[in-house]
Amino acid sequence: MEKAQVELKLVSHNDDIFAGRHYPKPFAFNHEVAEVFDDMVQRSIPLYRDVTRFTADWVLHFYQVGTAVIDIGCSTGTTTHHIAHRLEQSAHFLAIDSSQAMIDRAHDKLSDLPARHSLNLLCSDVMAVALPKSSAVVINYTLQFLPVSQRKLLLQRIWESLVPGGILMISEKVRLNSPSFQELGTRLYEQFKEKQGYSRTEIEKKKEALENVLIPFTEDEHRHLLKESGFMNVESLMKWNNFTTLVAMKGY
Ligand SMILES: C[S@@+](CC[C@H](N)C(=O)[O-])C[C@H]1O[C@@H](n2cnc3c(N)ncnc32)[C@H](O)[C@@H]1O
């Protein structure tokens, strides 16, 4: 069951961080970034609004009463907010982010959470959090920031937290397998950012700052890790050049 016409709650200052002389290098989800994050994320991630909406569509379908909905790397809380406002059954939400600045913004955004739900908004490295029994876990554009050595362990822990029939929704920036495809994918992505109003200098500076901070896997690597972590029915739901959204289920 769901309410119709729930809009995404995206509120922030305009992102001009990389236009100035002082910017986070290496890139960090600090106070400065949190202040402009909702604008940054819409202008830097192709189809961000659509992905957030259909992430909610899938979570609503697979949610099982009495279990939690977990949002890992919740940033300013947009996804949790959107799911919570559309989910008519009561649920417990656990939203986790390692940046206090992001959690502060999420706290404001989620202040209008419908009373039927409960919320635990946690500032912590996800690796240090005990994940409760859940039927839907969302990890959108976050696994790519975890040390490569921790990724499989996190996916295994998510699988363990899910009840049978529960799902993981995962969105990531990915590397394309062939070098020439990867090169074109990068060029098209940079054109996308230019169309969003970022200058060449801003694009280059952010790219440099993200080096060795955002480490993308290929989609094949994600599928392999998901299967190795116990997931079945791994499906690609969205693909935009070098961005992808996958759904994976814990079998019965
Ligand atoms: C690109 S943002 C995620 C965007 C968000 N999921 C959305 O769809 O709006 C990545 C987030 O992951 C958080 N993060 C990175 N590493 C983390 C970790 N080890 N544990 C928890 N959060 C982490 C960052 O602080 C940042 O807010």
Ligand as a Chemical Component Dictionary entry (heavy atoms), coordinates in Angstrom:
data_LIG
# 
_chem_comp.id                   LIG 
_chem_comp.type                 NON-POLYMER 
_chem_comp.pdbx_formal_charge   0 
_chem_comp.three_letter_code    LIG 
# 
loop_
_chem_comp_atom.comp_id 
_chem_comp_atom.atom_id 
_chem_comp_atom.alt_atom_id 
_chem_comp_atom.type_symbol 
_chem_comp_atom.charge 
_chem_comp_atom.model_Cartn_x 
_chem_comp_atom.model_Cartn_y 
_chem_comp_atom.model_Cartn_z 
_chem_comp_atom.pdbx_ordinal 
LIG C1  C1  C 0  27.348 9.237  -2.358 1  
LIG S1  S1  S 1  26.833 9.251  -0.731 2  
LIG C2  C2  C 0  25.365 8.242  -0.700 3  
LIG C3  C3  C 0  24.140 8.884  -1.271 4  
LIG C4  C4  C 0  22.845 8.417  -0.679 5  
LIG N1  N1  N 0  22.791 6.995  -0.496 6  
LIG C5  C5  C 0  21.705 8.875  -1.555 7  
LIG O1  O1  O 0  21.201 8.062  -2.352 8  
LIG O2  O2  O -1 21.320 10.047 -1.465 9  
LIG C6  C6  C 0  27.900 8.173  0.166  10 
LIG C7  C7  C 0  27.659 8.253  1.660  11 
LIG O3  O3  O 0  28.250 7.128  2.283  12 
LIG C8  C8  C 0  28.798 7.516  3.518  13 
LIG N2  N2  N 0  29.824 6.530  3.869  14 
LIG C9  C9  C 0  31.010 6.286  3.264  15 
LIG N3  N3  N 0  31.655 5.267  3.875  16 
LIG C10 C10 C 0  30.838 4.837  4.869  17 
LIG C11 C11 C 0  30.951 3.820  5.856  18 
LIG N4  N4  N 0  32.031 3.032  5.929  19 
LIG N5  N5  N 0  29.938 3.652  6.735  20 
LIG C12 C12 C 0  28.837 4.447  6.678  21 
LIG N6  N6  N 0  28.689 5.436  5.768  22 
LIG C13 C13 C 0  29.675 5.632  4.872  23 
LIG C14 C14 C 0  29.349 8.926  3.257  24 
LIG O4  O4  O 0  29.517 9.674  4.434  25 
LIG C15 C15 C 0  28.289 9.493  2.319  26 
LIG O5  O5  O 0  27.311 10.235 3.001  27 
# 
loop_
_chem_comp_bond.comp_id 
_chem_comp_bond.atom_id_1 
_chem_comp_bond.atom_id_2 
_chem_comp_bond.value_order 
_chem_comp_bond.pdbx_ordinal 
LIG C1  S1  SING 1  
LIG S1  C2  SING 2  
LIG S1  C6  SING 3  
LIG C2  C3  SING 4  
LIG C3  C4  SING 5  
LIG C4  N1  SING 6  
LIG C4  C5  SING 7  
LIG C5  O1  DOUB 8  
LIG C5  O2  SING 9  
LIG C6  C7  SING 10 
LIG C7  O3  SING 11 
LIG C7  C15 SING 12 
LIG O3  C8  SING 13 
LIG C8  N2  SING 14 
LIG C8  C14 SING 15 
LIG N2  C9  SING 16 
LIG N2  C13 SING 17 
LIG C9  N3  DOUB 18 
LIG N3  C10 SING 19 
LIG C10 C11 SING 20 
LIG C10 C13 DOUB 21 
LIG C11 N4  SING 22 
LIG C11 N5  DOUB 23 
LIG N5  C12 SING 24 
LIG C12 N6  DOUB 25 
LIG N6  C13 SING 26 
LIG C14 O4  SING 27 
LIG C14 C15 SING 28 
LIG C15 O5  SING 29 
# 
